[in-house]
Amino acid sequence: MNLLIYIIVAAIIGYVATQLMHDRSNLLINIIVAVVGAFLAGYFLSPIFKVGTINDGFTIPTMLVTLLGAIILLAIVHFIRRR
C-alpha cells in the first residue's frame, strides 16, 4: 500500500515539477521521468539533506526533496533531448 501512495504522490509532484519547468512537450513522459526522479531523490538526496522519504511521512521537507529530485531529473532529460 505504501508503494501505491508513493507513486500517486510522486506523480502529483511530477506534475508540479513539469509545470515549474514550463515544458508541456509530452506531459505523460515528463510525469514518468519526474516519478523516477522522486524515487531517486528518496535514495540519494534524502541522506544528503538528512530528511526522510515520503514513506516516513508527508511533511514539507520530504515534499521539497522529492520535488527537487524530480526537477533535477527533468532538467537532465530535457538537456539530453535538446542535444
TIFI-358584 format. One record per atom (N, C-alpha, C, CB): chain; x, y, z; atom name. Coordinates in nm, 4 decimals, padded with zeros to 6 digits, always signed. Each point is the difference from the previous one (the first is absolute). Glycine has a CB too. Example, Ala and Ser with C-alpha at 12.3 -4.5 7.8 and 13.67 -1.06 7.14 Angstrom:
residues 2
   unit          u          v          w   site
      A   +01.3190   -00.5690   +00.7800      N
      A   -00.0890   +00.1190   +00.0000     CA
      A   +00.0900   +00.1200   +00.0000      C
      A   -00.1892   -00.1173   +00.1246     CB
      A   +00.1542   +00.2223   -00.1966      N
      A   +00.0820   +00.1190   +00.0060     CA
      A   -00.0770   +00.1090   +00.0730      C
      A   +00.1184   -00.0628   -00.2145     CB
//
This chain:
residues 83
   unit          u          v          w   site
      A   +00.0817   -00.1198   +00.0000      N
      A   -00.0817   +00.1198   +00.0000     CA
      A   +00.0860   +00.1260   +00.0000      C
      A   -00.1789   -00.1261   +00.1201     CB
      A   +00.2920   +00.1233   -00.0482      N
      A   +00.0881   +00.1163   +00.0022     CA
      A   +00.0533   +00.0315   -00.1386      C
      A   +00.0622   -00.0543   +00.2348     CB
      A   -00.0341   -00.0477   -00.3147      N
      A   +00.0525   +00.0219   -00.1348     CA
      A   -00.1022   +00.0728   -00.0861      C
      A   +00.1411   -00.2061   +00.0208     CB
      A   -00.2673   +00.1689   -00.0096      N
      A   -00.1055   +00.0657   -00.0770     CA
      A   -00.0124   +00.1472   +00.0389      C
      A   -00.1218   -00.2189   -00.0181     CB
      A   +00.1235   +00.2467   +00.1465      N
      A   -00.0070   +00.1383   +00.0472     CA
      A   +00.1215   +00.0783   -00.0481      C
      A   -00.1310   -00.0735   +00.2021     CB
      A   +00.2479   +00.0094   -00.1958      N
      A   +00.1240   +00.0646   -00.0439     CA
      A   -00.0079   +00.0367   -00.1478      C
      A   +00.1289   -00.1286   +00.1733     CB
      A   -00.1807   +00.0390   -00.2554      N
      A   -00.0104   +00.0258   -00.1445     CA
      A   -00.0995   +00.1118   -00.0282      C
      A   +00.0575   -00.2399   -00.0469     CB
      A   -00.1692   +00.2400   +00.1160      N
      A   -00.1007   +00.1048   -00.0216     CA
      A   +00.0542   +00.1365   +00.0405      C
      A   -00.1827   -00.1677   +00.0387     CB
      A   +00.2444   +00.1752   +00.0776      N
      A   +00.0563   +00.1278   +00.0461     CA
      A   +00.1138   +00.0437   -00.0911      C
      A   -00.0638   -00.0552   +00.2371     CB
      A   +00.1477   -00.0389   -00.2806      N
      A   +00.1095   +00.0337   -00.0907     CA
      A   -00.0532   +00.0482   -00.1344      C
      A   +00.1450   -00.1691   +00.1144     CB
      A   -00.2560   +00.1121   -00.1603      N
      A   -00.0599   +00.0461   -00.1259     CA
      A   -00.0523   +00.1429   +00.0134      C
      A   -00.0619   -00.2370   -00.0562     CB
      A   +00.0014   +00.2678   +00.1691      N
      A   -00.0482   +00.1370   +00.0231     CA
      A   +00.1181   +00.0966   +00.0060      C
      A   -00.2013   -00.0886   +00.1254     CB
      A   +00.3053   +00.0496   -00.0533      N
      A   +00.1193   +00.0843   +00.0065     CA
      A   +00.0653   +00.0096   -00.1371      C
      A   +00.0349   -00.0646   +00.2403     CB
      A   -00.0384   -00.0433   -00.3173      N
      A   +00.0521   +00.0031   -00.1365     CA
      A   -00.0759   +00.0972   -00.0877      C
      A   +00.0707   -00.2351   +00.0267     CB
      A   -00.2010   +00.2413   -00.0091      N
      A   -00.0804   +00.0963   -00.0749     CA
      A   +00.0384   +00.1423   +00.0387      C
      A   -00.1886   -00.1659   -00.0140     CB
      A   +00.2071   +00.1890   +00.1424      N
      A   +00.0420   +00.1331   +00.0462     CA
      A   +00.1373   +00.0350   -00.0567      C
      A   -00.1342   -00.0290   +00.2114     CB
      A   +00.2257   -00.0682   -00.2114      N
      A   +00.1339   +00.0242   -00.0547     CA
      A   -00.0075   +00.0322   -00.1487      C
      A   +00.0984   -00.1542   +00.1718     CB
      A   -00.1855   +00.0858   -00.2447      N
      A   -00.0177   +00.0277   -00.1419     CA
      A   -00.0518   +00.1416   -00.0210      C
      A   -00.0440   -00.2431   -00.0420     CB
      A   -00.0479   +00.2856   +00.1248      N
      A   -00.0526   +00.1359   -00.0119     CA
      A   +00.1068   +00.1037   +00.0338      C
      A   -00.2282   -00.0854   +00.0575     CB
      A   +00.3130   +00.0568   +00.0409      N
      A   +00.1069   +00.0928   +00.0367     CA
      A   +00.1064   +00.0097   -00.1098      C
      A   -00.0417   -00.0535   +00.2415     CB
      A   +00.0615   -00.0550   -00.3147      N
      A   +00.0997   -00.0007   -00.1074     CA
      A   -00.0538   +00.0664   -00.1270      C
      A   +00.0974   -00.2103   +00.0963     CB
      A   -00.2266   +00.2421   -00.0996      N
      A   -00.0649   +00.0652   -00.1146     CA
      A   +00.0209   -00.0780   -00.1286      C
      A   +00.0321   +00.2198   +00.1115     CB
      A   -00.0403   -00.3512   -00.1041      N
      A   +00.0126   -00.0820   -00.1197     CA
      A   -00.1205   -00.0915   -00.0074      C
      A   +00.2532   +00.0098   +00.0077     CB
      A   -00.3319   +00.0103   -00.1099      N
      A   -00.1202   -00.0797   -00.0177     CA
      A   +00.0103   -00.0847   -00.1265      C
      A   -00.1341   +00.1750   +00.1207     CB
      A   +00.2569   -00.2144   -00.1562      N
      A   +00.0187   -00.0746   -00.1240     CA
      A   -00.0713   -00.1353   +00.0052      C
      A   +00.2206   +00.1152   -00.0326     CB
      A   -00.1995   -00.1922   +00.1352      N
      A   -00.0678   -00.1278   +00.0165     CA
      A   -00.0221   -00.0199   +00.1493      C
      A   +00.1046   -00.0988   -00.2120     CB
      A   -00.2203   +00.1343   +00.2570      N
      A   -00.0289   +00.0032   +00.1433     CA
      A   +00.0144   -00.1375   +00.0643      C
      A   -00.1544   +00.1909   -00.0406     CB
      A   +00.1066   -00.2960   -00.0252      N
      A   +00.0076   -00.1335   +00.0585     CA
      A   +00.1446   -00.0450   +00.0197      C
      A   -00.2184   -00.0549   -00.1077     CB
      A   +00.3028   +00.0764   +00.0078      N
      A   +00.1412   -00.0363   +00.0115     CA
      A   +00.0663   +00.0826   +00.1097      C
      A   +00.0067   -00.0619   -00.2445     CB
      A   -00.0377   +00.1904   +00.2516      N
      A   +00.0574   +00.0849   +00.1037     CA
      A   -00.0394   -00.0468   +00.1397      C
      A   -00.0040   +00.1909   -00.1601     CB
      A   -00.1206   -00.2330   +00.1768      N
      A   -00.0441   -00.0475   +00.1313     CA
      A   +00.0697   -00.1309   +00.0345      C
      A   -00.2232   +00.1126   -00.0315     CB
      A   +00.2414   -00.2014   -00.0659      N
      A   +00.0707   -00.1261   +00.0253     CA
      A   +00.1446   +00.0274   +00.0392      C
      A   -00.1496   -00.1190   -00.1635     CB
      A   +00.2147   +00.2092   +00.0912      N
      A   +00.1379   +00.0364   +00.0339     CA
      A   +00.0056   +00.0621   +00.1395      C
      A   +00.0524   +00.0359   -00.2444     CB
      A   -00.1499   +00.0462   +00.2772      N
      A   -00.0030   +00.0632   +00.1314     CA
      A   -00.0251   -00.1021   +00.1114      C
      A   -00.0824   +00.2105   -00.1080     CB
      A   +00.0016   -00.3120   +00.0817      N
      A   -00.0218   -00.1049   +00.0999     CA
      A   +00.1310   -00.0743   +00.0259      C
      A   -00.2417   -00.0247   -00.0728     CB
      A   +00.3151   -00.0052   -00.0336      N
      A   +00.1308   -00.0649   +00.0164     CA
      A   +00.0938   +00.0926   +00.0777      C
      A   -00.0321   -00.1293   -00.2162     CB
      A   +00.0283   +00.2587   +00.1850      N
      A   +00.0803   +00.0966   +00.0741     CA
      A   -00.0369   +00.0062   +00.1463      C
      A   +00.0228   +00.1298   -00.2071     CB
      A   -00.1510   -00.1445   +00.2359      N
      A   -00.0449   -00.0008   +00.1394     CA
      A   +00.0523   -00.1235   +00.0727      C
      A   -00.2060   +00.1283   -00.0653     CB
      A   +00.2041   -00.2432   -00.0009      N
      A   +00.0556   -00.1205   +00.0608     CA
      A   +00.1488   +00.0164   +00.0257      C
      A   -00.1738   -00.1380   -00.1148     CB
      A   +00.2448   +00.1911   +00.0164      N
      A   +00.1441   +00.0201   +00.0166     CA
      A   +00.0303   +00.1012   +00.1096      C
      A   +00.0322   -00.0553   -00.2408     CB
      A   -00.1153   +00.1557   +00.2537      N
      A   +00.0192   +00.0988   +00.1069     CA
      A   -00.0124   -00.0650   +00.1365      C
      A   -00.0890   +00.1792   -00.1496     CB
      A   -00.0009   -00.2753   +00.1607      N
      A   -00.0143   -00.0705   +00.1263     CA
      A   +00.1253   -00.0750   +00.0401      C
      A   -00.2398   -00.0199   -00.0477     CB
      A   +00.3109   -00.0304   -00.0512      N
      A   +00.1204   -00.0777   +00.0297     CA
      A   +00.1266   +00.0848   +00.0099      C
      A   -00.1076   -00.1897   -00.1152     CB
      A   +00.1181   +00.2941   +00.0325      N
      A   +00.1246   +00.0757   -00.0064     CA
      A   -00.0056   +00.1347   +00.0712      C
      A   +00.0431   -00.1131   -00.2135     CB
      A   -00.1514   +00.1876   +00.1985      N
      A   -00.0062   +00.1340   +00.0581     CA
      A   -00.0434   +00.0002   +00.1466      C
      A   -00.0512   +00.0851   -00.2267     CB
      A   -00.0316   -00.1800   +00.2651      N
      A   -00.0456   -00.0038   +00.1391     CA
      A   +00.1145   -00.0131   +00.0995      C
      A   -00.2109   -00.1013   -00.0802     CB
      A   +00.3088   +00.0123   +00.0563      N
      A   +00.1123   -00.0067   +00.0952     CA
      A   +00.0862   +00.1264   +00.0003      C
      A   +00.0011   -00.2461   -00.0324     CB
      A   +00.0103   +00.3113   -00.0829      N
      A   +00.0816   +00.1216   -00.0076     CA
      A   -00.0628   +00.1109   +00.0846      C
      A   +00.0782   -00.0644   -00.2318     CB
      A   -00.2083   +00.0814   +00.2188      N
      A   -00.0693   +00.1059   +00.0733     CA
      A   -00.0509   -00.0462   +00.1361      C
      A   -00.0646   +00.0981   -00.2181     CB
      A   +00.0886   -00.2254   +00.2498      N
      A   -00.0435   -00.0595   +00.1268     CA
      A   -00.1509   +00.0175   +00.0222      C
      A   +00.2283   +00.0451   +00.0946     CB
      A   -00.3019   -00.0774   -00.1995      N
      A   -00.1454   +00.0074   +00.0011     CA
      A   -00.0520   -00.1395   -00.0339      C
      A   -00.0019   +00.2483   -00.0676     CB
      A   -00.1072   -00.2872   +00.1264      N
      A   -00.0587   -00.1293   -00.0296     CA
      A   -00.0615   -00.0024   -00.1390      C
      A   -00.0430   -00.0327   +00.2429     CB
      A   -00.0031   -00.0849   -00.2816      N
      A   -00.0679   -00.0142   -00.1285     CA
      A   -00.1496   +00.0141   +00.0206      C
      A   +00.1831   -00.1500   -00.0867     CB
      A   -00.2574   +00.1428   -00.0219      N
      A   -00.1450   +00.0095   +00.0088     CA
      A   -00.0556   -00.1157   +00.0827      C
      A   -00.0072   +00.1167   -00.2234     CB
      A   +00.0748   -00.2306   +00.2205      N
      A   -00.0464   -00.1137   +00.0802     CA
      A   +00.0053   +00.0289   +00.1494      C
      A   +00.0780   -00.1520   -00.1804     CB
      A   +00.0121   +00.2415   +00.2216      N
      A   +00.0106   +00.0355   +00.1417     CA
      A   -00.1118   +00.0936   +00.0439      C
      A   +00.2466   -00.0290   -00.0161     CB
      A   -00.2982   +00.1052   -00.0757      N
      A   -00.1082   +00.0922   +00.0327     CA
      A   -00.0099   +00.1101   -00.1027      C
      A   +00.0300   -00.0506   +00.2410     CB
      A   -00.1476   +00.1051   -00.2544      N
      A   -00.0227   +00.1086   -00.0950     CA
      A   +00.0236   +00.1327   +00.0711      C
      A   -00.1677   -00.1392   -00.1310     CB
      A   +00.2908   +00.1876   +00.1224      N
      A   +00.0336   +00.1280   +00.0602     CA
      A   +00.0519   +00.0927   -00.1091      C
      A   +00.0530   -00.1097   +00.2230     CB
      A   -00.0419   +00.2345   -00.1916      N
      A   +00.0496   +00.0983   -00.0960     CA
      A   +00.1426   -00.0334   -00.0451      C
      A   -00.1469   +00.1741   +00.1063     CB
      A   +00.2395   -00.2065   -00.0163      N
      A   +00.1358   -00.0327   -00.0466     CA
      A   +00.0046   -00.1226   -00.0927      C
      A   +00.0858   +00.0981   +00.2126     CB
      A   -00.1664   -00.2010   -00.1835      N
      A   +00.0021   -00.1170   -00.0886     CA
      A   -00.0564   +00.0336   -00.1366      C
      A   -00.0224   -00.1490   +00.1982     CB
      A   -00.0793   +00.2317   -00.2015      N
      A   -00.0578   +00.0407   -00.1287     CA
      A   +00.0983   +00.0852   -00.0797      C
      A   -00.2291   -00.0076   +00.1017     CB
      A   +00.3019   +00.0958   -00.0336      N
      A   +00.0964   +00.0851   -00.0694     CA
      A   +00.1170   -00.0809   -00.0565      C
      A   -00.0648   +00.1885   +00.1511     CB
      A   +00.1111   -00.2875   -00.0761      N
      A   +00.1087   -00.0845   -00.0496     CA
      A   -00.0477   -00.0820   -00.1199      C
      A   +00.0999   -00.0114   +00.2319     CB
      A   -00.2217   -00.0398   -00.2249      N
      A   -00.0562   -00.0748   -00.1111     CA
      A   -00.0164   +00.0897   -00.1220      C
      A   -00.1180   -00.1513   +00.1613     CB
      A   +00.0701   +00.2724   -00.1407      N
      A   -00.0151   +00.0956   -00.1099     CA
      A   +00.1358   +00.0358   -00.0601      C
      A   -00.2072   +00.0914   +00.1089     CB
      A   +00.3067   -00.0725   -00.0262      N
      A   +00.1344   +00.0310   -00.0480     CA
      A   +00.0551   -00.1136   -00.0857      C
      A   +00.0388   +00.1409   +00.2037     CB
      A   -00.0577   -00.2641   -00.1607      N
      A   +00.0457   -00.1145   -00.0786     CA
      A   -00.0710   -00.0091   -00.1329      C
      A   +00.0510   -00.1190   +00.2100     CB
      A   -00.1797   +00.1456   -00.2115      N
      A   -00.0761   -00.0031   -00.1243     CA
      A   +00.0465   +00.1099   -00.0950      C
      A   -00.1963   -00.0952   +00.1237     CB
      A   +00.2201   +00.2142   -00.0726      N
      A   +00.0453   +00.1109   -00.0845     CA
      A   +00.1391   -00.0271   -00.0558      C
      A   -00.1392   +00.1585   +00.1350     CB
      A   +00.2279   -00.2138   -00.0523      N
      A   +00.1360   -00.0298   -00.0473     CA
      A   -00.0043   -00.1015   -00.1132      C
      A   +00.0921   +00.0485   +00.2288     CB
      A   -00.1676   -00.1566   -00.2119      N
      A   -00.0051   -00.1011   -00.1058     CA
      A   -00.0697   +00.0531   -00.1241      C
      A   -00.0014   -00.1785   +00.1737     CB
      A   -00.1022   +00.2593   -00.1585      N
      A   -00.0644   +00.0612   -00.1166     CA
      A   +00.0967   +00.0907   -00.0750      C
      A   -00.2204   -00.0111   +00.1178     CB
      A   +00.2999   +00.0876   -00.0447      N
      A   +00.0975   +00.0879   -00.0646     CA
      A   +00.1044   -00.0811   -00.0763      C
      A   -00.0359   +00.1707   +00.1804     CB
      A   +00.0810   -00.2812   -00.1228      N
      A   +00.0980   -00.0850   -00.0681     CA
      A   -00.0599   -00.0582   -00.1275      C
      A   +00.1080   -00.0553   +00.2206     CB
      A   -00.2303   +00.0057   -00.2130      N
      A   -00.0647   -00.0583   -00.1183     CA
      A   -00.0222   +00.1058   -00.1069      C
      A   -00.1118   -00.1711   +00.1450     CB
      A   +00.0712   +00.2904   -00.1066      N
      A   -00.0223   +00.1068   -00.0974     CA
      A   +00.1320   +00.0424   -00.0651      C
      A   -00.1995   +00.0786   +00.1327     CB
      A   +00.3055   -00.0761   -00.0557      N
      A   +00.1312   +00.0340   -00.0546     CA
      A   +00.0433   -00.1038   -00.1031      C
      A   +00.0613   +00.1141   +00.2159     CB
      A   -00.0805   -00.2413   -00.1848      N
      A   +00.0382   -00.1064   -00.0933     CA
      A   -00.0888   +00.0029   -00.1237      C
      A   +00.0801   -00.1407   +00.1920     CB
      A   -00.2086   +00.1656   -00.1781      N
      A   -00.0919   +00.0064   -00.1137     CA
      A   +00.0356   +00.1131   -00.0967      C
      A   -00.1784   -00.0953   +00.1462     CB
      A   +00.2205   +00.2079   -00.0922      N
      A   +00.0261   +00.1171   -00.0844     CA
      A   +00.1330   -00.0097   -00.0735      C
      A   -00.1351   +00.1356   +00.1576     CB
      A   +00.2237   -00.2244   -00.1130      N
      A   +00.1276   -00.0184   -00.0689     CA
      A   -00.0299   -00.0718   -00.1249      C
      A   +00.1340   -00.0047   +00.2100     CB
//
